[in-house]
Amino acid sequence: MRYILLVGFLFSFNNNLFAQVFDGFQTINHNQIDRRFYLYVPNNYSVNLPTPIVFNFHGGGGDPISYMNYTSDMRGLAEANNFILIYPEAIADPSTGSISWIDKATSGAPRDETLFIDAIINSINSNYSVDLDRIYACGYSEGGVFSYELACRLNNKIAGIASVSGSMLSESERSNLGFSNCSPQHPTAIMLIPGTSDTNPHSLYQGCCLDWGLDSYYLSVNQITDYWTNYNSTETNPSVSDVSNTNTTDGSTVQRKIWSNGQGGVEVQELKIIGGGHEWPGTSGNMDVNANNEIWQFLSKFDINGMIDTLNIQDLQMPISVIPNPFNDHFIIEGVENDLIELYDLHGRKVQSRLNNNFFNTESLKRGVYILILKEKDISFKLVKS
């Protein structure tokens, strides 16, 4: 009888916990068009814990898979820090045919991609346990430009953004875009990672370009930080420090500027890549910093109300992980102390248990799927022996 009850518990509890874990493309119909986004839900996702979302936007002409493979793959970061990761896919601009987040058409109803992101949020929230106060956006190049658009025009849902090699629109021939229509509603954490030698028109450090005949114009880095520090009521003068030049062959150095003590404790931070080009630091160009890590370390400190209580931020991030997964002859549980840990097969049989020992020798186990339960924390993981 106890065996039957345990099997029932494992399948009811863990099916609820893991049935929605996902790694791949999903499709939603938006404005009568089937739109795709790449979704990564970490293995330690739990329906019992509201989970942050990080959107990561590819550049113009790009796509999620190439972007992950060659620029910014945050899946390991999402696994280690327990956040839902989403790479939306842009579509062809109806005027130019180029894959784009920013509507460049000069006639017809303007295309507003912020509504597509809003639709994704609503879809994910209906299927997963989402922390609606901790939805973040970041992006590269035009994806970085679009991140500012979300901070401006989907601000009721976006807690903070980070833009890499992408400026903020000043104005556009499309009246719904740009600085003049920026209307944030809450203290908003902002990180920007610009290169001083970037030559792309929409990411020049000094801004661009009233005399180039473009249909859009872009703020300089100083104008961007002026706008967001004024809006957030941060300290006027930033703290400035040099990041250690650990790679002396990449042709660039990094200066960190932080404007602190804004409303709700929010900050504005610039990682100035001196000599840097149109690149994603840590993957290409500068190697003194890793943009993936910098972005999460910065954004994760804030929610939609401002800085998260430092006493609670560790619990919110739930830094518990099982590595490796899939495993072979062993796995290790990180971030847990003084907890009873039990491992079950899918028939409900307990195959191992530990107390105050997080190393599991699994040489004797058969290949297959196992359920790991942290008894005191009421958290479970699905593991696979390969």
KOLBA-606251 format. One record per residue: residue in three letters; x, y, z of N, C-alpha, C in turn. Coordinates in steps of 0.05 Angstrom, whole numbers, plus 5000, padded with zeros to 4 digits. Example, Ala and Ser with C-alpha at 12.3 -4.5 7.8 and 13.67 -1.06 7.14 Angstrom:
% KOLBA-606251
ALA526448865156524649105156526449345156
SER525749555142527349795143525850015157
This chain:
% KOLBA-606251
MET501749765000500050005000501750255000
ARG503950255017505750485017507050524990
TYR507750304977508950324951507150454931
ILE504550374931502550494912502250784918
LEU502150864944501851144951504251304941
LEU506651184944509151334937509251364906
VAL508451154891508351184862506451404854
GLY504151404867502151604861503151884867
PHE504551914890505652174897507652264877
LEU509452084869511552164851510452254824
PHE508452104814507452174788505652414789
SER504052454810502352684811504052934817
PHE505852914835507453144843509453224821
ASN510853024810512953094791511853134763
ASN509653014755508453084730507653374730
ASN506553464753505753744755508153924755
LEU510353824766512753984769514354004743
PHE514453784727516253774705514953754678
ALA512353724676511053674650511553914631
GLN511954154642512154384625515054474621
VAL516954344632519754414627520254384597
PHE521654584585521754594556524354704547
ASP525354614524527754714511527354694481
GLY526454904469525954904440524055124432
PHE523155114407521355324397518455274405
GLN517155494411514255494413513055694394
THR510555664388509255834368506655944380
ILE506256204376503656334383502656484359
ASN500056514357498956674335498556954345
HIS499957144332499757424340499157584315
ASN497057744316496157904293495757734268
GLN494657494273494057304251496557194237
ILE498857214251501257104241502356904261
ASP503256674253504556484271507356584277
ARG507856644302510456754310511856554328
ARG514556544327516056354342517756494363
PHE518256344384520256424404521556174415
TYR524156194421525655974433525355994463
LEU524455774475523855774504525755574518
TYR527055664539528655484556527655514585
VAL526555294596525655284623527555094638
PRO528855194660530955034673529854784686
ASN531554594691530754334703529754374731
ASN530754574745529754614773527454804775
TYR526154854752523655004753521554864771
SER520055014787517954904804515455074802
VAL513154934800510655084799510155224826
ASN511655144846511255264873512955514877
LEU514555584858516355814861516056004837
PRO514956244841514856434818517656484807
THR517856464781520456464767520856704750
PRO523156844751523657074734523856984704
ILE523457184687523757144658525957334648
VAL527657234631529557404616529057374586
PHE528457594573528257594544530957674533
ASN531857544511534457614498533857634468
PHE534457874457533657934430536057934411
HIS535857784390537857774369537958044353
GLY540058084338540258324323538658314297
GLY538658544283537258554257538458354237
GLY536758214223537658014204538357754217
GLY538157734243538957484257536657294262
ASP537257094278535256894287536156784313
PRO534256664329535056574356537256364356
ILE537156164338539155954339541956054334
SER542256204312544956314306545856494328
TYR544056654339544756834361545756684385
MET544356474393545256314415547956184410
ASN548256074385550755924379553156104377
TYR552856354368555156514362555456774378
THR553356844393553457104407552857074437
SER550357004444549557004472547856764479
ASP549156554489547756324499547556334529
MET545156394539544756424568543456184580
ARG543355954566541955724578543255614603
GLY545955614603547355524627546855714650
LEU546755974644546156174665543356134676
ALA541456084658538656034666538455794684
GLU539955584677539955334693541055384721
ALA543255534722544655574747543055764766
ASN541555944754540156154770537156134769
ASN536155924756533255864757531556104746
PHE532056174721530156364708529356244681
ILE526956324672525956244646527256424625
LEU528356304604529756454584528256444557
ILE527956674544526356684520527856844498
TYR528256714475529356844452527156884431
PRO525857114429523857154409525157174381
GLU523457124360524457134333523057364318
ALA524657544307523557764292522557664265
ILE521057834251520057764224520957974205
ALA520457924179521358104158519758364159
ASP521158584157519758844156518258864129
PRO515758944130514158934105515159134084
SER516759334092517759524073520359444061
THR522259344078524959284068525458994064
GLY523858814076524258534074526358434093
SER527758604108529858524127528558434153
ILE529858234166528958144192529458364212
SER527458454226527758704241525758714265
TRP526758834287524958904310523759174307
ILE525059354292524159634290522859674263
ASP520359774263518859814239520060044223
LYS520959984199522260184182520460264159
ALA518060164158516260244136515560534139
THR514960664116514260944116511260994111
SER509760784108506860824104505460584117
GLY502860614120501260394132501360404162
ALA499760234174499660224204502360124214
PRO503460264234506160184244505959914258
ARG508059754254508259494267509559534295
ASP508259444315509159484343509859214355
GLU512459144355513358894365513258874396
THR512859094410512559074438509958914445
LEU507958924427505558774431505958474428
PHE507858404411508558114408509858014434
ILE511558174446512858094471510758084493
ASP508958264494506758254513505158004510
ALA504657914485503157664481504757424491
ILE507457424487509057204497508857194528
ILE509057424541508857434570506257314579
ASN504057394567501457284574501356984570
SER502456894548502456604542504056444563
ILE506456544569508156404588506956404616
ASN505756634623504456654649502156474652
SER500856404631498556214632499455924635
ASN501955864629502955594630505055534650
TYR506255744662508355714681507955894705
SER509355834726509256004750511356224745
VAL510356474740512156694732512156904754
ASP514557014760514757244778514357494761
LEU511857594760511257814743512658074750
ASP513858084774515358324782518258304773
ARG519058074761521858044753522057944724
ILE521158104706521358054677523358244666
TYR525558134654527758294644528058264614
ALA529458454602530058444573532858524568
CYS534158394549536758474540536958404510
GLY538958524497539258464469541758584457
TYR542358494433544758574418544058734393
SER545558944388545159104364542259204362
GLU540859144341538059234340536359114362
GLY537158874371535758764394536258924419
GLY538559054421539059244443537459494440
VAL537159594416535459824410532559764419
PHE531659524412528959444419528559414449
SER530659334463530459314492529659584505
TYR530859794494530060064504527060124498
GLU526160034474523360064468521559934488
LEU522359694497520759554517520859704544
ALA523259814551523359964576521660214575
CYS521260314550519660564547516660494545
ARG515960284529513160254521511859994530
LEU513359824544512159594558513159604587
ASN513459844597514659884623512959774646
ASN510359744642508659634663509359344668
LYS510859214650511558934654514558874655
ILE516159064647519059024645520459154669
ALA521859004685523159104709525759254703
GLY527259154683529759274676530759164650
ILE532659304638533759214612536759254611
ALA537959114592540859144586541159144556
SER542659334546543059364517546059344511
VAL546759164493549459124484549759214455
SER551459404450552059504423549459594409
GLY547759724424545259824412544460074427
SER543860294412543060544424540060564428
MET539260794438536360844443535361034421
LEU533160964409532061134388531461414399
SER532261614384531661894391528961964379
GLU528661924353526161974340526061804315
SER523661784303523361624279521161734263
GLU521261674237518961744220516461594228
ARG516761384243514461234253513761354280
SER511561484283511061654306510761504333
ASN510461244332510061094357512761004370
LEU514961064356517460964366519161194378
GLY521061124395523161304402522861464428
PHE524761624432525061784457522661944463
SER521462074443519162254448516762104458
ASN516661834454514461674464515261494487
CYS517461554500518361394523516761474547
SER515261284559513561354582513761144604
PRO516161124617516360934639514561004662
GLN513760794677511860824699512960754726
HIS515360644727516460564753519560584751
PRO520960584774523860584773524860354757
THR526660404738527360204718530460174717
ALA531459944723534259884722535259874693
ILE537360014687538360034660541359974660
MET542159784643545059734638545559764608
LEU547759904601548559924573551459844571
ILE552159704549554859604544555659694516
PRO556559944513557260044487560260034482
GLY561060014457563860034449564460304438
THR566660424447567260694438568160704408
SER568960474397569860464369567760324352
ASP565360294361563260174346562560354322
THR562360244298561860404274559060354263
ASN557460194276554760144267553060394272
PRO551460494252549960744255548160744280
HIS546960514287545060524309546460454336
SER549060464337550460414362552960584365
LEU553160804351555460984354555461104382
TYR557761104395557961214422556961494423
GLN557561654402556761934402553961984391
GLY552561774384549861804373549861834343
CYS547561824330547461834301544561894292
CYS544162004271545762154253543862334237
LEU543562574245541562754233542262814204
ASP544662774196545462854169546062624151
TRP545162384159545762144143543362054126
GLY541062194128538762124113537461864122
LEU537861784147536561544158533761604166
ASP532061394168529361434177529061434207
SER531361374221531261384250533861514260
TYR533761624284536061754296536561644324
TYR538961644333539661504357541161684377
LEU540561654403541761814424544661724428
SER546261914438548961844446548761694473
VAL550961574481551061444507550561634530
ASN551761874528551362074549548462164550
GLN547162184528544262264528542562034540
ILE543261784534541761564546542061564576
THR544561584586544861574615543661824628
ASP543762054615542462294626539462244629
TYR538262134608535362084609534561904632
TRP535861674634535061474654535861544682
THR538161684685538861764712536961984722
ASN536162164704534262374711531562244718
TYR530662054701528061934707528061784733
ASN530261634738530461474762531261624787
SER532061884783532962054806535261934820
THR537261834805539661724817541561954825
GLU543761874837545862074842546762184815
THR547462444816548262584791550862484780
ASN552762444798555462354790555862064795
PRO556761914775557061624778559661564793
SER559661324805562261214814563561084789
VAL566161134787567561044763569960874772
SER570160634759572460454766573360314740
ASP575860244740576960094717576759794723
VAL575659644704575559354707578359244701
SER579159044715581858934712582158834683
ASN584358924671585058854643586258574642
THR584558374645585558094647586457984620
ASN585458104598586258014571587558254557
THR590158244555591558474543591858454513
THR590658254501590858224471588358284456
ASP586258364471583658414457583358694446
GLY585258864452585259134440583259324454
SER582359254478580359434491580559394521
THR579559594535579359584565576559664572
VAL575859634598573159684607573159874631
GLN571360074629570860254652567960214661
ARG567560184687564860144698563960404711
LYS561560504702560260734714557660654727
ILE557160724752554660654765553460904777
TRP550960964769549361174781547561034801
SER547861084827546560934848544361094861
ASN542860964880540961084898538661224884
GLY537661104862535361204849532761134865
GLN530561214854527961144866527860844870
GLY527060764894526860474899529560334900
GLY531760494899534460374900535460284873
VAL534060364851535060274824537660414817
GLU538960294798541560394788541460404757
VAL543260574747543860574718546860504717
GLN547560324700550360234698551360234669
GLU553660344664554860334638557460184640
LEU557759974624560359844620561559944594
LYS563260144596564360274573566760114562
ILE566460004538568559834526570360024510
ILE572460114522574260314509575860174487
GLY575360254462576560114440574959884429
GLY572659834441570959614433569259684408
GLY568559474393566959504369564159404373
HIS562959314351560159214351560158924359
GLU560458874385561058604394559558544420
TRP559558284428558458194453560758114471
PRO561558284490563958214507563757944520
GLY565957804520565957534531565657324510
THR564457404487564257224464566057314441
SER565957574436567657694416568557974425
GLY570758064415571758324424572958314451
ASN572058474469573158494496572758234512
MET574858144525574657904541575257954571
ASP575258204579575558274607573058234623
VAL570758244609568158204622566558004605
ASN564657874618562857694604560057824605
ALA559057914582556558054582554257894593
ASN554157634588551957474599551857494629
ASN554157444642554257454671553757734682
GLU554957934669554558214678551558284678
ILE550158214657547358284653545658154676
TRP546057894680544457764701545157864729
GLN547757904735548458004761547258274766
PHE547058434745545858704749542858694751
LEU541558574731538658584730537358434753
SER538558214762537358044782537158184809
LYS538458404813538258554838535658714840
PHE534158734818531858914818529358774810
ASP527158874820524558794809523059044800
ILE520559024794519159244782518759484802
ASN519259434827519059644847521759764855
GLY523959654845526559754852528359534861
MET530259604878532159404888530859204906
ILE531358944901530158734918531558734945
ASP529958684966531058664993533358474993
THR535758565000538158394999537958155018
LEU536158165037535857935055534357715042
ASN532757785020531157585007532157504980
ILE534057644969534857594941535957314937
GLN537357214957538456944955536256734953
ASP534156774969531856584967530456604940
LEU530156854930528756894905530256754882
GLN532956764882534456644861534656334863
MET534256234888534355944893536755824878
PRO539255884886541555794872542255504879
ILE540455324873540855034877541054904850
SER543054744846543454614820544554334823
VAL544054174803545053894802546753874778
ILE549253804781551153784759552753524761
PRO553253394738552153454712549353334709
ASN547853424691545253314684544753344654
PRO544753134639544852854646547552774660
PHE547452564677549752474691550552194682
ASN552852104691553751834684554351674709
ASP556751714721557451554744557151704770
HIS556451964769555952114794554452384787
PHE553352504807552552784805552952914832
ILE553053184832553453334856551253544859
ILE550153584883548153794887549554034900
GLU549254264887550454504897548354694909
GLY548954824931547155024943545354914964
VAL545954674974544254554995545954455018
GLU545054515042546354405066544254305085
ASN544854105100543154005122540353935112
ASP540253785090537653715079537653415073
LEU535453285078535153005070534452995040
ILE536152845025535952834996535452544988
GLU533352504972532652224964532352214934
LEU533251984923533151934894531351694889
TYR529351744871527451534864527551474834
ASP526951224827526451164799523551224792
LEU522851184767520151254759518051044767
HIS518950834780517050634791516550694821
GLY517650924831517150994858518950864878
ARG521050734869522950594887525150794895
LYS525650814921527850984930530450824926
VAL532250944910534750804903537150914919
GLN536951164929539151264945537951484963
SER539351544985538651775002541151875015
ARG541152135022543452255034542552465054
LEU544152505075543852725094546552845098
ASN546853105093549453245096551653125078
ASN550853015055552852915036551652945008
ASN552653134993551453204968552653074943
PHE554452884948555652734926554252464923
PHE553252404899551852154894553451984875
ASN554351754883555651564865553451404852
THR553351414825551051294810552051074791
GLU554450964795555450764777553650524775
SER552350454796550650214796547850254785
LEU547150504779544450554769544250494739
LYS541850404731541350364702540850634689
ARG541150634662540350874647537350924650
GLY536651184650533851254652533351514667
VAL530851564673530051804686529651754716
TYR530551944733530351924762529252184773
ILE528052174796526952404810528452444836
LEU529652684839531152754863529352944879
ILE529052884905527353034922528953144946
LEU528853404950529953534973527653564993
LYS527653395013525353365030524553625045
GLU526553755058525853985075525054225058
LYS526154255034525554485018523154424999
ASP522254174998519954104981520554174952
ILE522954114943523754174916524553904902
SER523953884877524653634862526053704836
PHE527753514827529153544802528753284786
LYS528453324760528453094742531253054731
LEU532452814735535152754726535152534706
VAL537152524689537352324669540152194670
LYS540251934673542851794670543151704641
SER545351794629545751734601547451484597
